[in-house]
Amino acid sequence: VQLVESGGGLVQPGKSLKLSCSASGFTFSSYGMHWIRQAPGKGLDWVAYISSSSGTVYADAVKGRFTISRDNAKNTLYLQLNSLKSEDTAIYYCARPLRRVPFAYWGQGTLVTVSS
Amino acid sequence: EIVLTQSPTTMAASPGEKVTLTCRASSSVSYMHWYQQRSGTSPKLWIYETSKLASGVPNRFSGSGSGTSYSLTINSMETEDAATYYCQQGSSYPPTFGGGTKLELK
């Protein structure tokens, strides 16, 4: 299992960014996937989940601003970040479940910095 | 939302010392997962379903607990165990993490 995030960077408050997570080593279409974030020097916060059939669930802090999606043909998970705030500054990780463990496999993360 | 409280927040242990980290849930959960995060790296699954060691985890680690109280124990501290450990519950949505325990080498 390999997960590789990309798309992070410096963005102004109120702007948008789209993150990607490229998956390999497993049948991507068969698994739900998560995004988790970690603010600098802080703990871990779950952000969103998409099921194998593309049903979605969001944390309250990002509901209405972030959109999780997937392209099974490209083995890629996405997170669209809109109306960004300074408190969205974090490393964003994608993660894959294994049975009852939601975050069994993690990517290396991509840093999003929201600042003017 | 189930809140997980880890204690201590930070601690230091000497090589060979026994270490116990605790995680308390605001409501009863069916099991607990633990993740290890070394500085500058992504978290790794360490213990799952309360007491099962993830692949490659040394058997000096163990996990236990039930209901609202869980713990991770290191039988004999080693240099490589210095890291931050997070507990995480998946019994109800949203999945939540504890604030972490930073374990340092004394």
Interface residues (C-beta under 8 A of the other chain):
Chain A: H34 G43 L44 D45 W46 V57 A59 D60 Y93 R100 V101 P102 F103 A104 Y105 W106 G107 Q108 G109
Chain B: Y31 H33 Y35 T41 S42 P43 K44 L45 Y48 E49 A54 Y86 Q88 G90 Y93 P94 P95 T96 F97 G98 G99 G100
